[in-house]
Amino acid sequence: MDKLVVGGGVPLRGDVRISGAKNAALPLMCASLLSPDPLVLSNMPHLQDVTTMLRLLAQMGVVASLDDRAGLELCAASVKEPFAPYDLVKTMRASILVLGPLLARFGEAKVSLPGGCAIGTRPVDLHIKGLQAMGAEIHVEQGYISAKAKRLKGARILMDLVTVTGTENLMMAACLADGATVLENAAREPEVIDLANCLIAMGARISGAGTDVIKIEGVRSMFGTAHRIMPDRIETGTFLVAAAATGGQVRLIETDAGLLDAVIEKLRDAGANINARRGEIQISMKGKLRSVNIRTAPYPAFPTDMQAQFMALNAVADGTAIVVETIFENRFMHALEMQRLGAEIEITGNTAVVRGVSRLQGAMVMATDLRASASLVVAGLVADGETTVDRIYHLDRGYECIEEKLSQLGAHIRRAH
Ligand code: EPZ
């Protein structure tokens, strides 16, 4: 099992290019199921999750190829098998995003329940409830969701919770439904907007993406298009935190500061000097890091996917921070690993109290989920001595070539087997 060995104490300096967003790429790949014509996606990130999604779509009969400009072309002219098996779905929950498109275009789908994951039970009940509201006949048995619908019907769907992939699944399903669908309490994440923009280019009639009410007027068929995937705002935030925590000076390119206002505001509160202009963000530290309180919530509030990284930053900041995780019920496992590095963190329910310490000591730690892995790498970059992060397959799911990118910024980091 691969490990990352990280040497601490080096301020990061230089330029880093941000990759396409994982959480935009995955739903966009599923959107290819909605049309018989090719969908060409550029700025694709090279990630394990993208490879898994490719395998899943290819298994159904989607033809994938790389065009001459490294764009990924996906063509779902015909799908022999609207089936997503457990052995693939269990490794990547986002596989659930094939359910809506398959049902909308082919009238049937059999998709494995994703099952739980380290950060929480993560049910998909709102995906199922929304599709049933659109007339789908759905049975859940032996760990599979079996769904059928002659043609989905537009419906008004009020979601009990803000769900990102739930909003994306239902928005895709509604594109080919008969009549109008209104999604209320919809997720406002930028990845939802990126998906909506691509669907509109494919012929869908969508308004309100980015607000909590999205309207979709069903059409009979959709066509192909070419779409450039938005920058990854969580990778952006992760590199910004690493630069601040190590007291470095870094320029991030091919990204967009407008995607992470809440994160940038917290970094400025922590003492970082941040300048943003078209496509770039420059960050440097002036003086000591200050502790910052964090409360996660749906976009545009502070993203849960940045909570672990800010815990690493608070672990070595001046003061005491209160971190409240409101989205997932078990997203503090990185804290237990950080305590092995000397971090002073007390957890009560969904609240962590982080008392900043002057130094962390390098040690062996274990990654438990994608963003926890990233936070342990950040902690290793500031700890004295060497930190070995084990089980970094979690990291490879969502960060493209992280050790190469960090090495280019001067970090002492290497992959060990
Ligand atoms: C998306 O997951 C992201 N993944 C997650 O990123 C991210 O943490 C999450 O949104 C929140 O922003 C992708 O986009 C592929 P949710 P998703 O449905 O859609 C509950 C990463 O690190 N819920 O918005 O699965 C759920 O349990 C990953 O890149 C239901 O109860 O999250 C959670 O408490 C991790 N029933 C809350 O809603 C449902 O049917 C929000 O979950 C759906 C969700």
Boltz pocket constraint, residues with backbone or C-beta under 6 A from the ligand:
constraints:
  - pocket:
      binder: B
      contacts: [[A, 22], [A, 23], [A, 26], [A, 93], [A, 94], [A, 120], [A, 121], [A, 122], [A, 123], [A, 124], [A, 125], [A, 126], [A, 127], [A, 128], [A, 161], [A, 162], [A, 163], [A, 164], [A, 165], [A, 166], [A, 304], [A, 305], [A, 326], [A, 327], [A, 328], [A, 329], [A, 370], [A, 371], [A, 398]]
      max_distance: 6.0
